[in-house]
């Protein structure tokens, strides 16, 4: 079914706002049904010729710091941490979203993560329900594991030291039992140097379908509502012209930082905050009040014999015995002989918040992350054991003179895994529909009821897969 026009109004069956890890999957899957017309709105640019002319931004990801391509990034930063530091919070602003700018770690959540989801208001999101969706994603995107011959020397020493202290080697870190004291090659969604994000996989497959369209450089402002029912989206196009598009169903997939702002500008959010902004409250929901994230801390080593960049920074991953953290290693500077080990805490940190200072969609949100860094004590104990093994006999720690608190204050940073600003059970129902608003859904990391135990990108793909099934049931109602 192709989109229809009534007067000057353009109608689709489904509008998907945001072409990232979840939205790209969702829009592509919905458009497999020729009877469903889908338009995908994206604030950043599209690259329709990416298959023949791959843009340069898709390469890289060798270091812990995923340096953003600034013209393709939202430019978010955090409110000051207790130390006074502000964190840069890179998020991809392009068709493909952060799936085209991230470190390409392609790991599932743990089965126990989804037990927590069920306990927190998502009973239909247990492991038996999400596993088939993970498998569906892995049939669509190339996933590889770097052989040991391609590892960086620091990664070989990292692997050997963990096995020396008793960690179990596993062939597949996506296996259901690959948790609690394991180490192995990390699943990576990269082919050659090209990130296999939604731009070059799901969206590539959908482009030729007559019932599928992409509107790039379109900044979503707010939803259009008729009573308790969503009817469309108001957006600003690439020429700064305000436009409207209508549909029987709208799905917000603008991400943990982007989706809350669209809701709040539409009058859906905490009533007190809406009134502070001068917005008319429509539905009082706890949008933005449970921002969650992982925190990472890098520890530097001077190890010239181990400093050699080959495979990506996360080519090898270790998971803590008690699932309190995971760790990766990489070369930071070959010339200086500097390497690093990064520990990422896996526990929930749901006390952050996202609010607006203005209803102008071009003004960035206020992003306040609050982290519990006590878990680094366990990581540092393990680090001490690693440095006593023969694998690191020639490595010089560059932090011996500092207290743990000093290292954390200086080096702790967002792992760029924000989730949870519109969680299932609080803002959306178990089928991802926004409470008290008909035919409005959310499908992105903002719906996580709690954090997952590893990088959340593959789980965002999984959300897109499951959302396609849920949303399709409502089309035409």
Secondary structure, DSSP 8 states (H G I E B T S, - for coil): ---EEETTEEEEEEEEE--STTHHHHHHHHTTSTTS-EEEE-SSB--TTTTTS--GGGS---SSS----GGGB---BB---TTS---B---B-BTTGGGGTS--B-----HHHHHHHHHTT-TT-SHHHHHHHHHHHHHHS--B---GGGS-HHHHHHHHHHHHTT-EE-S-TTSTT--SSEEEE--B-EETTEE--GGGTHHHHHTT-TTEEEE-S-EEEEEEEETTEEEEEEEE-TTS-EEEEEEEEEEE-SHHHHHHHHHHHTTEE-HHHHHHHT---SEE--TTTTBB--EEEEEEEE-GGG----S-TTSEEEE-TTSSEEEEEEEEETTTTEEEEEEEE-S--TTBEEE-S-S-TTS--EEE-----TTHHHHHHHHHHHHTSGGGTT-EES-TTS-HHHHHHHH-EE-S--B-TT-BTTTB-TTSBBTTSBTEEE-SGGG-SS--SS-SHHHHHHHHHHHHHHHHTTTT-
